[in-house]
């Protein structure tokens, strides 16, 4: 079950910390590419996608 999400992309809002971060880690451990959207600085996207 290690690669359950291989070749999939998970977009996680609020994923820079807390429960969202744990969700990101779980998706990554299952083989997914993870994109994080959060107002907290992170490696992917910082800001509010509603303003873009």
N, CA, C and O of each residue as an XYZ file, in Angstrom:
208
protein
N       0.817     -1.197      0.000
C       0.000      0.000      0.000
C       0.862      1.261      0.000
O       0.327      2.368      0.065
N       2.169      1.114     -0.071
C       3.082      2.249     -0.008
C       2.910      3.213     -1.176
O       3.128      4.412     -1.000
N       2.532      2.744     -2.348
C       2.399      3.602     -3.518
C       0.954      3.739     -3.963
O       0.681      3.821     -5.160
N       0.046      3.763     -3.036
C      -1.380      3.850     -3.337
C      -1.724      5.057     -4.206
O      -2.610      4.973     -5.056
N      -1.029      6.181     -3.999
C      -1.319      7.404     -4.737
C      -0.214      7.770     -5.727
O      -0.067      8.938     -6.087
N       0.556      6.786     -6.165
C       1.612      7.041     -7.144
C       0.997      7.606     -8.418
O      -0.070      7.167     -8.847
N       1.676      8.588     -9.025
C       1.210      9.284    -10.234
C      -0.044     10.120     -9.993
O      -0.775     10.432    -10.934
N      -0.291     10.479     -8.749
C      -1.422     11.345     -8.395
C      -0.874     12.615     -7.756
O       0.224     12.621     -7.198
N      -1.654     13.690     -7.845
C      -1.293     14.957     -7.217
C      -2.352     15.296     -6.183
O      -3.548     15.269     -6.474
N      -1.909     15.615     -4.977
C      -2.808     16.053     -3.910
C      -2.558     17.537     -3.657
O      -1.422     17.949     -3.423
N      -3.615     18.329     -3.703
C      -3.521     19.754     -3.386
C      -4.136     19.927     -2.000
O      -5.322     19.665     -1.799
N      -3.324     20.366     -1.056
C      -3.747     20.465      0.336
C      -3.785     21.929      0.739
O      -2.759     22.609      0.701
N      -4.955     22.420      1.124
C      -5.058     23.780      1.646
C      -4.809     23.717      3.149
O      -5.283     22.808      3.831
N      -4.067     24.686      3.650
C      -3.738     24.697      5.073
C      -2.743     23.607      5.432
O      -2.771     23.082      6.545
N      -1.865     23.262      4.501
C      -0.965     22.135      4.708
C       0.412     22.473      5.235
O       1.264     21.588      5.315
N       0.665     23.723      5.597
C       2.000     24.098      6.061
C       2.264     23.710      7.505
O       3.420     23.625      7.921
N       1.199     23.470      8.281
C       1.395     23.105      9.686
C       0.165     22.366     10.217
O      -0.865     22.275      9.549
N       0.300     21.851     11.411
C      -0.815     21.205     12.098
C      -1.346     19.967     11.393
O      -0.586     19.190     10.816
N      -2.670     19.793     11.447
C      -3.322     18.629     10.845
C      -3.063     18.590      9.344
O      -2.832     17.519      8.783
N      -3.099     19.756      8.685
C      -2.831     19.804      7.248
C      -1.458     19.260      6.905
O      -1.294     18.566      5.901
N      -0.473     19.569      7.730
C       0.892     19.062      7.519
C       0.928     17.543      7.648
O       1.604     16.864      6.875
N       0.198     17.015      8.627
C       0.124     15.560      8.807
C      -0.524     14.897      7.589
O      -0.091     13.832      7.150
N      -1.557     15.534      7.052
C      -2.214     15.005      5.859
C      -1.230     14.989      4.690
O      -1.168     14.016      3.938
N      -0.464     16.066      4.539
C       0.559     16.119      3.482
C       1.549     14.977      3.628
O       1.874     14.295      2.656
N       2.024     14.773      4.843
C       2.996     13.709      5.084
C       2.422     12.339      4.746
O       3.129     11.491      4.202
N       1.155     12.114      5.059
C       0.525     10.827      4.750
C       0.419     10.621      3.239
O       0.727      9.541      2.736
N      -0.020     11.665      2.509
C      -0.098     11.539      1.052
C       1.280     11.276      0.455
O       1.421     10.439     -0.436
N       2.302     11.992      0.944
C       3.665     11.777      0.447
C       4.125     10.349      0.717
O       4.750      9.725     -0.141
N       3.820      9.829      1.906
C       4.246      8.474      2.247
C       3.554      7.423      1.383
O       4.041      6.300      1.251
N       2.413      7.796      0.796
C       1.671      6.889     -0.079
C       2.010      7.106     -1.555
O       1.369      6.525     -2.431
N       3.023      7.949     -1.834
C       3.525      8.107     -3.193
C       2.987      9.295     -3.972
O       3.353      9.461     -5.136
N       2.141     10.127     -3.389
C       1.557     11.271     -4.106
C       2.539     12.431     -4.187
O       3.386     12.609     -3.312
N       2.411     13.219     -5.255
C       3.070     14.518     -5.330
C       2.133     15.466     -4.579
O       0.930     15.472     -4.838
N       2.660     16.255     -3.669
C       1.816     17.096     -2.815
C       2.111     18.569     -3.076
O       3.267     18.991     -3.069
N       1.058     19.344     -3.305
C       1.147     20.793     -3.447
C       0.401     21.428     -2.281
O      -0.745     21.078     -1.997
N       1.056     22.353     -1.617
C       0.488     22.988     -0.427
C       0.092     24.425     -0.749
O       0.857     25.176     -1.353
N      -1.113     24.788     -0.337
C      -1.589     26.166     -0.422
C      -1.882     26.601      1.006
O      -2.700     25.987      1.691
N      -1.217     27.661      1.456
C      -1.412     28.116      2.838
C      -1.001     29.575      2.947
O      -0.208     30.060      2.140
N      -1.533     30.271      3.933
C      -1.098     31.646      4.174
C       0.212     31.672      4.952
O       0.873     32.708      5.023
N       0.588     30.540      5.532
C       1.861     30.390      6.224
C       2.928     30.072      5.174
O       2.679     29.242      4.300
N       4.105     30.699      5.227
C       5.153     30.415      4.247
C       5.450     28.918      4.148
O       5.558     28.226      5.160
N       5.581     28.430      2.903
C       5.876     27.023      2.646
C       6.571     26.914      1.298
O       6.802     27.923      0.631
N       6.904     25.691      0.895
C       7.675     25.472     -0.335
C       6.851     25.596     -1.609
O       7.433     25.616     -2.694
N       5.528     25.679     -1.533
C       4.703     25.631     -2.733
C       4.018     26.947     -3.039
O       4.440     27.657     -3.952
N       2.980     27.292     -2.310
C       2.213     28.501     -2.591
C       1.827     29.162     -1.280
O       1.262     28.524     -0.391
N       2.137     30.443     -1.171
C       1.765     31.198      0.013
C       0.780     32.270     -0.407
O       1.071     33.071     -1.296
N      -0.369     32.290      0.214
C      -1.367     33.296     -0.096
C      -2.758     32.728     -0.104
O      -3.014     31.650      0.434
N      -3.648     33.461     -0.716
C      -5.051     33.083     -0.805
C      -5.396     32.889     -2.272
O      -5.377     33.857     -3.032
N      -5.710     31.669     -2.694
C      -5.970     31.423     -4.109
C      -7.221     32.134     -4.573
O      -7.414     32.291     -5.779
N      -8.070     32.567     -3.674
C      -9.269     33.315     -4.061
C      -8.949     34.699     -4.597
O      -9.774     35.304     -5.281
N      -7.763     35.208     -4.296
C      -7.347     36.532     -4.770
C      -6.548     36.463     -6.057
O      -6.067     37.498     -6.519
N      -6.386     35.314     -6.647
C      -5.555     35.170     -7.857
C      -6.411     35.056     -9.077
O      -5.891     34.929    -10.185
